[in-house]
Amino acid sequence: MNSLSATISPWLLAQAALWFTILITLTGSLLAVIPKNIIHNVMGLALAMFGVSGIYLYLGSQFVAMMQLLIYVGAICVTYIFAIMLSPPLQQELPRRRRAKVLSALVVSGVTFVAMALMVARLQWEPIRTVSRDWSIKTLGQAFLTRYFLVFELISLLLAIAIIGAILIAGMGRERE
């Protein structure tokens, strides 16, 4: 009796799995942009994030893949769905934007971008060989809470901002009614 690995090479199966996850990611990306229905856009975003999780699995980083699923698909996309469900209907006429608000948002965004770009440009990048090759949960947890604590805090800040934004959008929708 022939086994599957004797019939098809493992390398070919791995390549097929990679291309399938890339196809899922690209399909989700297109669905996140093209449809006019915002629920379909969020579902496309979730599919794209699911595909990115598959790419992390292919690269051998199971922990990052699971965090991708939990944080982006499980939390961010669900928060978007709640914000959409709690916001006013699209048929309602929205108030006009004030130029002062738009200008201040552009200035704050520009200053933030320049600050981050300067920070990345001035950063002393270390070669990969100085980083431990041990990818266990214990090692990753210690790295996140010591050396890479800023990344860990930024992820939690992103989640908090998404939740606060959903609450604010929901509150604005109730005020209009």
N, C-alpha and C positions, 0 to 999 in steps of 0.2 A: 504494500500500500504506500503510495507516494504522499509525502507530506507537502504542505504548501510551500515551505522553504526550499524544498528540492525542486519544485516546479517553477517558482518565481523567486528571484533573488531578493534577499532582505533589503539590499540597497535600492532596488527598483520599487519595492513597497514603500520604503521611507520617502523616496522622491515623489511617488504618487500621493502619499499623505501630505507632504509639504505643498504640492501644487493644489491639492484639494482645499487645504486651509487658506492658501493664497486666493483661490477662487471664491471661497466663502467671504473672506475679508473684502475683496474688491466688490463683490455683489452687495454686501452690506453697506459699503461706502457709497455706492451708486444709489441704493435705496434710501440712504440718509440724506441725499441731496436732491434727487430728481422728483419724487412725488410731491404733489401739492398738499396732501393730507399730512398734518404734523404728527399724527400718531404713527403713520407709516414711516415717517422720517426717524422717529425715535426707535421704532422696531429695526430699521436698517442700521442705526447706530449700535444697537444691542448686538445685531448679527455681526457687524464689523468688529466689535470688541470681543465677541466670541471667537472670531477667526484669529484675532491677534493672540488670544489665549492659546489657541492651537499652535501658533507659531512659537510661542514660548515653550510649549510642551515639546515641540520638535527640537528646539535648541537645548533641551535637557534641564530646564528650569521649572520644575513642577510647582515650587512655592510661588514664584512670580505669576505663573499661569493661574493658580487658584486665587491669588489676590486680585488679578485682573478680572476674573469672573465675579468675585465677591464685591469688589469696589465699583467697577465700572458697569457691569451688567446688572449686578444685584442691587446696588445702591444708587448710582447716578442715574441710570436709565429709569429705574422705578420712581425716583424723585421727579424726573422730568414728566413722567406719566401723571403723577399726582398733581404737579403744577399745572399741567394742561387741563386735567379734569376739574380743577378748582378755579381756573381762570375764566373770565367772561367769554361768551361766544365770539367767534371771529366776525360775525355779522354786525356786531355793535361797532359804532364809530368811535375810534380812539381819539383822545384829545391831542391837539397839535403839540409837537415837541418845541420847547423853548430853546432858542439859540444858545443862551447862556449855559444850559445844562449840557447840550451837545458839545459845545466848545470846551467846557470844563472836563467832560469825559474824555475828549480827545487829548487834552493836555496831560491829564493824569495817566492815560494809557501810554502816551509817548514818553513821559518821564520814567514810568515803570519799565518800559521796553529798553530805554537807553541804559538805565541802572542795571538791569539784568544782563544786557549785552556786555557792558563794561565788566561786570562781575565775572562772567564766563571768559571774557578775553584775558583778564588778569589772573585767572586761576592757574596754578601750577599743576598740570596733569601728570599723574603718576603712571608708569608703565603697568601693564596688567600682571606682570610676574611678581609684583610686590603684594598682590592681593591673594588671600588664601584660596586654594582650590576646593576646600571643603564647603559644600553647599547644603549642609544639614540645617534643620530648622533652628537648632541651638546657635550655630555659628551666624546664621542670618539675623536672628533676633539680637544677638550681642552686637553685631555690626550696625544694625538699625538703631540701637539704643546707645551706641557709643560714637563710632566714627561717622555714620550717616544719619545722625539724629535729625538733621535739618530736612532731609528728604522725607523721613517718617512724619515729622511735624507738618510739612507742607501737604502731605496726603491727607492728614486729619483736618487741616485747615480747609482744604478743597471740599471735603465732605461737609464740614460745618457750614461753609458758604453756600453750598448747594441746598442744604436743608433750610437755612435762613431765607434764601431766595425763594424757595417753594412756599414757605410760610408767608412771606411778603406778597407774593403774587396771589396767593389764596385770599389774603386780607384785602387787597385792592379789588379783587373780583366781588367780594361781599359788600364793600363800600358802595360800588356803583349800583348794585341792586337796590 
